[in-house]
């Protein structure tokens, strides 16, 4: 069942039913100020850090769901409604929500009155602009009342929802004309405040939540709105809000436009107040309001935002035989990659913005998906990430975006973390040709006195693996590898104990983790990533170092085949007792997805047919109609030696859920192995545009990837199939976005940046006649026409650039500013 449709021409998803199976959201902002907004205007805003600079309040896990947001209430002579249907939930005569690139437009109509609200964060602006257009379509004069609403968060989102003995006494506001200022803690330690304004006179206001909503009322029936009159309440402690009240009269056919701004301001400490030392300095706030105080200015700002997205999305554009592929590659997958880059895993409708900052592993992988769009910001992000690394190559697993400091509360010693930085730096150099990043002096642990060239960070990352091997010559699993729920050193039997930070007394003397437990996944990631480091060293003329590194890669491949090949697929790990995990010998969890793709792309055991055997086993044992499950069979009991993974019911998350992130690795591997039909089958099973028709089952947004889809065991009872099979969770902020962008654009469509140029090597469905792709690369534009006359999945007969046949499949790099016509003939 569908709840809307794709409008590709406008790069929008149009929702036509407000009761979506789960709130379907969008993100506003791409620099410092961000907002989450649902299809019914729920959500919240923050500046840079969703925990430390939360501007508006939102309640996760609420009943009913998605309560709290930026709301406009209309009282039309006793009929109370919202343009976005919620929270009053009065049935509307018409409703649409258009989620676009960095903006959302919600339109509702009731009893001949139409209210359209456009929400966006302009470029280079620390605020959310809300343009409200009210149109009387009734044919007769209308008089009605409009109430705005936003609830202030007391800055630190975690403290805001826990420290009530203090917070119920700290909330402070200031009202100046039509502007409501939030100034909690401003007079003492903070240098920032927020405001909510409207560009017209008002007939009243409320700043105290209990006065506006009522102590025993809810968002659905706020007493001020129901009474049709504001209270002019002034918050002093308790819960401060911002609500403007306006009485409006419209003639038949008449429209009125109001512009609301939710803004954030930082002031130098010596300029915080006006001359009286008490009144907050509003000079920056007033300048922000003036920027968008007319409809013309707002429309120009929105046009500028759309143009910037058109430019970003114009760097890579495809025309294939499948419009769903075009929709994903040209619009939604690239858009999601940018959102994920901006926020890592910090703030979605599944991530509260409190517990997680920017991930080391996460942010490095995110770069793979967006580096072609904004390479300068990718470079900056890489340096930020590397600056949190430790001198021995180990890493903080996460860092806070506001401070850019490593977050020790989350822990470290995740064995895969260092390798992702080799991959992200390599992707950046391949895209830009900027070898100078390797000379950049980058600190360790944010200590400038320990700064070393970026190349040194790559070296310690590589050798952090080499220097931490177990009995089989495979990398130690440490706290966890890519799978945060495989914790082979935890042994937790205490409720609430963190599997990722707990140090088992058994391993305390060894540094907190087993020196026996080994990760095959990290071994294959090492053999996949390592050649990039070798290529960098060769480019720099460091041949001896390159040879030494290559020897370690070759040794690892031999160790994997000697100790981790199970006959038809690769093992997952060895536990702390030296027993196999992910083997035919196991009762449950016999095969895992994670190591397989990287092993195939590293060509481990290829001469023995390991790649084909592994792909066959994956298809037989892991594939379902909704994607590849992470492991099979699902765990049905708790395996203390494995850590968190078996704490989940079967079919959910790491216990046999469909983890779409690592589905992409198998898509890449199948394409690499020449199985274009198989690669595309796996791609189409999980790509959002392909799941739109089953939105009622899938639940989450049909325009972006989620982290997980319920596996075949999800919600199962004995003897019954899983009732939640195919149900999505954890949408938006996931490495799935970047890796599926890599899978479709670089492995299936085969346009892959390389150190020496742009490589073309498609692996497509045999039925395709070909496709076209436009790719801007290092200042040039390549118009690529791929033809498939023999209907093969993989193989190149010829590559012609500007009418001249070239040797090989790497297109040369030209002087910047030129356009080149490329013809690729498969066969």
N, C-alpha and C positions, 0 to 999 in steps of 0.2 A: 504493500500500500504506500502511495506517495502522499506527501503533505505539502508539496510545492513543485517547483520546476527550475531548471537552469535557464538563465537568460545570458547566453554566451556573449551576445553582442555588447551587453552592458557590464559583463563580468560580474554578474550578480546571481545569488540564489534567492528565489522569490518564494517565501512561505505564505501559503494561503489559508492555513488552519492554525490558529494559535495554540491548540492543544497538541503540540508535537509530542512524540513518545518520550522525549526527555527535552529539557531546555536546549535549544539550538542557538549557539552563541557566535559572536564575532568579536574581533579585537580592534580597538581604535588606538592609534598612535604607533609610532615606530622609532622614537628617539628617546625621550625621557619620561613623558607623561603617557600613561596607558589606562585604558578602560576595557573592561569586559562588559558586553551587553548581550542579553538574550533576546529572543524574538518577541518577548513581552516586556522588554525594557528593564529586566532585572540585571543585577551585576554591581560592579563597583569600580572605583578609580584609584590610582596610586601614582606616586612619582618615583621612578627608578626602582624602588625596592618595595615589593608587595607586602612585606612585613613591617619595615621600619618607617615607611612613608605612606601608609594607607590613608586615603582621604575620605572615602565614604565607607560605611559599614555594610557588611553582608554576612548572613548567617548560613553557613553550610549545614547540611544534614537537617534542614528545617522541614516542618510539616505544616501546611503543604509546601511543596518544593518551590525553590526560586522566589523566596519572599525577600524583598528589599531591592531597591534599585533607584533609578531616577524616574519618578512618576509624575504624570500630569493627570489630575483629576478634573473632570467636568461635571458640574451640577447644572443640568438643563431643566430648571423648574421641577426639581425633585427626582429626575432621572439622573443617576450618578454613574459615570462610566470612564474608562481609560482608552486612549487610542490603541494601546497594545493589549486590550482585553483585560489583562491582569493588572492590579490585584483585585479590583472590584468584581471582575468576571461577569459583568452585564453582557448579555448576548448582543453582538454588534450586527448592524445591517451589512457591513462590509469590513474586511480586514486584509491587509497585506504587510509583510515585513520583507524588505529588500536588504539582504546582507551583501555589501559590496567590498571593494578593496579599501579597507580602512574607514568605511562609513556604513551606517545602517539607517534606513528610512522606514519608519513604522507609520502606517496610515489606518485610521479607523473611522467609521461613520455610524452615527446613531440619530434617528429622528430628523434627518435632513441636515445635520451638522457634521461636517468633515473636519478631522484634525490630523494633520500630517506633521510628523516630527522627524527632522533630519539630525542625526548625531554624528559628529566626527571630531577628530583632533587634528587641527591644521599642522602643516609642516612648520617646524621650528617654533612650537608654541606649547606652553605648559598648561593646557586647559582643554576642556571638552566643550565644544560649541553645540548648542541645541536650537535649531530653528523650528519654531512652531508656526504653522500656517493653519488658520481657522477659517473655514469657508461655509457660508450659509447657503445650502442647496435646497432649502425647504420651500422657497417661493413666498415666504412671508418673513416679516421682521422677527429676529430672535434676540432674546436677552438671556444670558447665562453667566455662570461664574467659573473661573479657572483657578486651580490651585496647583502650584508646583510642589515638589517634595524631594529632598535629599537628606540623608541622615549622616552626620559627621562621625567618622571614626576618630578615636583619640590617638592617632598617629601610629603607635606600635600595635599592630593588629593582634599579636599574642597577648600583650598586656591588656588591651582593650576588652578582650573577652574572658579575662580571668581575674583581674585585680579590681574588683568592684568596690572594696572598702575604700580605695583611693579614688577611683575614677568617677564614682557617683558624686564626688565633691569638686572635680577639677574643670568640668566643661565650661567654656566661656565663649561668648559671641559679642559681636558689635554690629549694630544696624545703622547704615548710613544711606538714607533715601531708599532706593530700590535694590540695595546691595546688602547681603548678609555675610558677615565675616566670621570665620571660625578661628579663634585665637587662643585655644587651649594651650597653656604652658608658654605662650609667647612672651609674656612679660618677664619670665625668668630664663629658662635655659634654651629655648628654641629660637631659631632665626627664620622660621617659616610659618606662614599662615595660608588659609584657603578662603575662597569666597564663592558665592553664588549670586549672580546678578541677572537683571533683566533690563532691556533697553527702553523701558517705558515706566510711567508712573504706576504705582500700585495702590490698592485700596486697603491693604492690610498685610500682615505677615504673622508667621509663627516661628519661633526658634526653640521652643520647648516641646519635646516629643509627647509628653503626657497631655499637654494642653491641646495639641493638634490631633493626635490619634485617640487619646483617652486611655486611661490606665487599663481598662478591661476590653478595649476594642483592638482591632487588628488593622493591618494595611488595607484590608478589604472594606472596612467601614470606619474610616477616621471620622471622629465626631465633629471636627471643624467643617469638613466637607459635607457631611450629612446635614449639619445645621445650616450650611450655606453662608458661613461667616467666619472670618479669621478672628483670633483672640488677641492679636498683637502681643503674644507672650514673649517673655525674655528669659532665655535659659540662664540658670545660675547653678551649675552643677548638674546632676542627673544626666540626661541624654540630650545633647544639643542637636537640632536639626536646622534645615533652611527651607521655608515654604513661603512663596509669594502668593498673594491673593489679589485677583483682579476681576472686576465686574465688566462684562463686555456686551455691547449691543451691536448687532450686525443686520443691515438691511438685506433684503432678498438678493442673492447673488454676490453679496459683499464678502471680502476676505480681509483678514487682519493677520499681520506677521509680527511675532515677538521673538526676540533673540535672548536666550539664556546662556550664561557662561559659567561653567564650574572650573575655577582656576586655582593654581598653586603659585605661591610667590615666596622667594627667598630674599632676605635683605641683609646687607652688611650689618654687623653688630652695632656699629656706631650710627647707623641710620634706621634703626628699627622703629623709632617713634618720632612723632612730630614734636614741635618745640615744647609742648606741655609735658613731655616725658611719659604720657599715658596713652594718648591716641595713636593707634598703629599707623605707620607711614604707608599710605595707599598709592603712592606715585606709580609703582609698577603695576598694581592692580588696575588702576584707571587707564594706564596705557594699553593694557591687555584688552580691556573692555572697548576702548576706542578702536582697536584694530578690527573689531567685528560688530560694530554698533548699527549697521544697516544691512538690509537683505542683499544689497549689491556686493558689499564686502564679504559677506558669508558665501554667496554664490561664487565669487572669485576665489576664495580660499578653498572651497570644495573642488572647483575646476583645477586649481593648481595641484591639489592632492591627487586627483584622478590622473592628471598628466604625468605626475611623478611615477605613479604605478604603471601607467602605459609604457613609460620609458624602461622601467625595470623589467617588465614582462616582455618587452620587445627584444631583449638580448638573446632569448632562445624561443623559437616559435616553430611549431610543427604542423604538418598537414598530412594526416595518415588516413587509411581507409576506415578508421573507427573514430567517430566523433567523440566518444567517451575518452579515448586516449588524448585527443586534442584538448579536450576540456580540462583534463587533469594536468597535462604537461604545460599548456599555455597559460593556465589561470590558477587553478586551485592548489596544485601541488607546490608550485613556486611560491604562491602566497603563504601557504602554511609553513614552508621552509623559512620565510622571513619572520613570521610570527614566532616560530620556535627558536630562531636565532636570538630574537629580542628578549625572550623570556625564559629560555632554557626549559626547565621543568617547574618553574616557580609558582605560576598562578593560572589556573584554569578552573573549570567546575569540578575537577577531581583533585587538583592541587590547591591547597588553601592559601598559598603564598606565605605561610608561617614557617613550615618545617623545612623547606628546601630553598636553597639559593641557586647559584649557577653550578652545574655539574662539570667536573673536569672531563670525564669521559663524554658526557652529553654534549657539551659545547664544542668539543673537538669534532664530534661526528656531525653536528649541525652544520659546521662550516662546509662539509662536502656538498650540501644541497643548495647553498646560497652564494658561494664564493664568486660565481660568475656575475651576480647582480651588483654587489657592493664590495669589491675586493679591498678597498681601503679600510672599511669597518671590519672585514675579516682579519686583516693584518693586525689591527688594534686589538681585536678579541684574542687572537693567538698569543700576543704578547702579554695580555692580561692573564690568560690561563697559565702560560709558562712561568709567569712571575710568582705563582703560588706553588710551583714544584719544589721539591726538596732536593738538596745537593746530591743525594745518592740515586736520584731518579724516581724515587717514590713520590706520592702525591697526596695532598688533601683531596678527598673525594669531591668536595664542593667548596664554593666560596660565596661570600655575600656580594651582590652587585653594587651596593652602595659604597662599601668600604674596599672591595676588591681584595679582601684578606681571606686566607684559607679558614674554613670553618672546622675547627678541631672537634666540635661536638658530634659531627657526622662521622668522623674517623678517617682512616686512611688504610694503606696496605691492600687496596683492591688491585689485584694482580694485573688486570688488563689496562688500567688507566694510562700508563706511560706510552703504550703503543699507539693510542689514538692520536697523540700529538704528532708522531712521525707522519701519520696519514694526513692530518689536517695541514701541516706545513708543506707537505709534498703537493697536496691539492692546490694550495695557494700558489706555489711556484709554477706548477703546471699551467694554471689559469693565467697568471700574470707575467711570467718570465722574470719576476723580481727575485733574483738570487741574493740581493742585498739584505733580505730579512735574516739570512744566516749570520750576518755580521753584527746584527743588532745586539747591543749589550742588554741582557735581561737578567734581573735578580733571581735568586733562589729564596723562597719563603719570604718574598717581599722585602728582602734585606739588600739594599743597593751595594753594600760592601762585598756581597757575594756574587755580584753580577758577572756573568760570562756570556760569550756570544751564543746566539740561538743554536748554532751548530753543536755547541757543547750540551745543550739541553737534549738534543736529539741523540747524542752519543750516550748520555747517562740513561735515557729512556730505553735505548736498545740493550744496553748492557745490564740494566736492572733486571731484565728477563734472564739474560745469560748467567748472571751471578746468583740467581735464586732458582736453582734447579733441584728436583727431587731425585729419588732413587732410580727412576727410569730415564733420567736425563730430560724430563719434561718440566715445564715451569711450575713452581709451587702455586697452589691455589690461593694461599693467604686467606684474608678475611672473606673474600668473594672474588669471582672473576666477573665477566660481563653480567652473568646472572646473579643479581644481588641476593637471591634466595637459595643459592647453593653455597652453604657456609660450612665447609668441611673441617673447621676448627672451632665450632661453637659448642655443640653438645648442650644445648639449653633445655632444662626441664622446669624452669621458673617462669610463670606467666608474666608477660610484660617486659621480659629481658630482651634487649636488642640483639638480634642475630649478627648485625654488622659491627657493633662496637664492643660486644661482650668478649672478655678475655677468659677463656677456660683455664682454670688452674693447672690443668694437665699440660698446657703449652706455655704457661707464663714464663718459664725459664728460657723458652726458645723464642721469645719476643712476641708471644701472643697468638701464634698460629703454628700449625703443624708443619714439620719439615719432611713429612712423608706424603701428605695429600698433594696431588698434582692435577693441573687443569690441562686437558687436551684441547679445550677451546682456545686457551691462550697460546698453546703451542702452534695451532694452525693459524691463529691471528698473527703470530710472530712471523711465520713463513710467508704469509700474504703481505704483511706490512714491510717486513725487512728489506725486500728488494728496492723499495723506494729510497731507503737510507743508503744502500749500496750505490744506487744511481747518482744520488747527490754527491757522495764521496768521489765517484769517478769523474763527475763533471768538474769538481774542484781540483782534480789532479792528485787526489789522495789515494793512489792505487793500492798501496800496501794496506791502508786501513779498510779499503773496500774489499780486498781479498780476505782479510781477517773476518770481516763481518759476513761475507758470503759463506765462508767456511762454517760459521756458527749456524747459518740458515740451513746449509746442506746437512750438517750434523743433526739439527732438529728434525728435518724431514726423515732421516734414517731412524731416529729414535721413535718418531710417531709410527712409522710402519712396523718397527720391531716390537713396540709395546702397546700401541693404541689402535691397531687395525683388528677389528673383530670378525673379519671374514666377509662381511657384506656392508659394513659401515664402520665409522670410527667411534671409539669409546668416548664417553663424556669426561671421565675423570678417574683418578684413583683416590679413595678416601684415606683417612688418617691411619687406617689399619692396613693400607696397601691393597684393599679390595677394589675390584672394578665397579665403576658406575656407568650405566648406559651400555650394558652388554647383554648378549643372549643368555648369559649365565644368571642374570638378575631375574628375580621373580616379577618385579614391576619396574617401570622406567627403563626398558631395555634399549631404547633408541632415543637420542636427543638430537634436536635440530642444530644446535649452535656450532659445533666444530665442523660440520659436514661441508658447508659452502666454501669456507676458507681453505679447507683441505683440497677440494676439487680445483679451486682457482689457483692454488699453489702447486697443482699437479703432483701431489703426494700419491705415490703408487699408481700413477697413470699407466705406466708400462705393464702393470699387472691387471689393468682394467678396474682399478678402485673407483674411478670417477663414475663409470657407467653402473657399477654395482651399487654404489652409494645412492645415485639418483633413482635407481629402480626401487631400492629399499625405502627411500623417502616417499616416493609416490605410493607405494603399497601400504606403508605403515603409518605415515603422518598426514597424508592429504585427506581433506574433507571438502565438501562443496563450499564451505565458507573460509577455507584457507588451511594452512599446515599447522597442526598442533605442535607444541614445543617438545613434548615427549609422549611416549606411548609404551606400554599401558600406563594410565594415570595411577598415581599412588593412592592407595585406599587406606593406608595406615601411616602412622608417624614414624619416620626413620630419623632418629635423633642424630645419627652420624652425618646426615645430609644438610641439617639446618632447617631453614624456613620453608623450603620448597614443598614439603609434604604436609605443612600445616594448612594449606589451602584445600578446599574440597576439589575433587576431580573436575577438570574442565575449566578451572578458573586460574587466571594469571599463569604463574610459572609451572603449575601442576596441570599440564596438558591443556592449557588454554591456547588459543591461536594468537601467539605473540607476533603481531604484524611486522614488528621491527626486524626480527630475524627471518621472517618469510622472504624479505628482500634479498638476503644473502643467498638463499636458494634460487631465487629468480635470476640473480647475477650468475650463479654457478651453472644453472641450466643453460643460460644464454652463452656463457663462456665455453661450455662443452658442446655447443652447436645445436642444442635442443630448443630451437626458437619457439616451436609450438608449445612445448612444455612450459617454457619460461613465461609465455604469454598467458597460458592457462592459469598459472599460479598468480600472475599479476592481476588478471581480471577477477579472480576470486575475492581479492581484498581491496582493490582500488575503489574508493568511495563512489565515484560516478556509476560504477557497475552494480553497486548495492542499493541504489536509490529505490528500486521497485520493492525492496523488502525492508523499507524503513521502519515499518511497524515491528518487525522482528529485531532489526539491527539497533534501533532506538537512537543512537547518537547521529550526529550530523552527516548527511549524505554528500557533503562537499569536502570533508577533511578526514584524514586517517585518525584512528584511535590507536592506543597502545595495544589493546587486547580485544579479542572477540571470543565469546564463550565457546569452548571446544565441545566435542561430541558428548562428553560426560557431564557438561554443565547442567546442574539441576536435576540430575538423574536419580531415579529410585531403582531399587533392585528389579531387574527385568523390564525397565522402561527406558526409552531414549531420553537424553537430557532435554528438559523443557526450555532451557535457556541457551541451547545450541544456536549460535549465530548472533547472540546479543552483544553489542559493543559496549566498551567501557573506556574510560581514560582518554577521551578524545583531545585533539589539538596538540598538546605539548608532548611530543614523542619523537625519538630518533627514527621512527617509521617514516616520517616526512622526508628527511634527507636521504635515507637509504633507498626509498622507493623512487625518489627523483633520480638518484644514481642508477637504479636498476632499469628504469624505463628509458632514460635519455642516453646513458653511457653504455649499457649492456644490451638492451633490446634494440633500440634505435641506433646504438653504436657510435655516437659522436662523443669522443672521449678526449679531453685535454691531456697532453703528454708533455714531458719536459722539452721535446724538440718541435712540437707543433700540435696540430689538431688531428687526432687519429679517427679513422672511420672504419668500423667493423661491425655491421648490424648482425643481429641474430633474431629474426622475425618469424611470424607465422608464414608457412610456405604458401598459403593461399593469397597473400598480399602480392599485388603487382609492383609495389614499391611505395615510396613516400617522399615527401619534400620536407626539408628542415632549413631554417635560417638561423645561423649562429654567429653572433658577434664575438670575436676572439682577438685579444691583444690589439685592439684598435681597428680591426678589419671586419668586414662582413662576408661570410661564406654562404652563398645560396646553393644548397646541396640537393641534387635530385638523385634519389636512389631508385634504380630500376631492377626488377627481379623477373626477367623474362623466363628463366628456367624454373621459377617457383621453388627455390631452395630456401632453407632456413638460414644458412650461413655460408659464407665464402665470397670472395671478391675476385672477379675476372679482371676488372680494370678501374682505374681512377684517373679522371681527366680534370685538370684545373685550367680554366681559361683556354680550353681547346687543346691543351698539351697534356699528353699522357705522362704520369709520374710513376716512378718506381716505388713500390711499397704502398702502404695505406696511411701514411702520416702526411697530411697536407702541410706544405711549408708555411712559415711565418713571413709575411710581407711587411713592407713599410706601412706604418699606421695610416689609416684614412682611406683605404682602398676597398673595392668590392670585387668579389671573385665568384665565378660561376663554376660549380663543381658537378661532375656527373660520375656517379658510382654505379657500375654494373655488377650485379651479383651473379654467381654461378659456380 
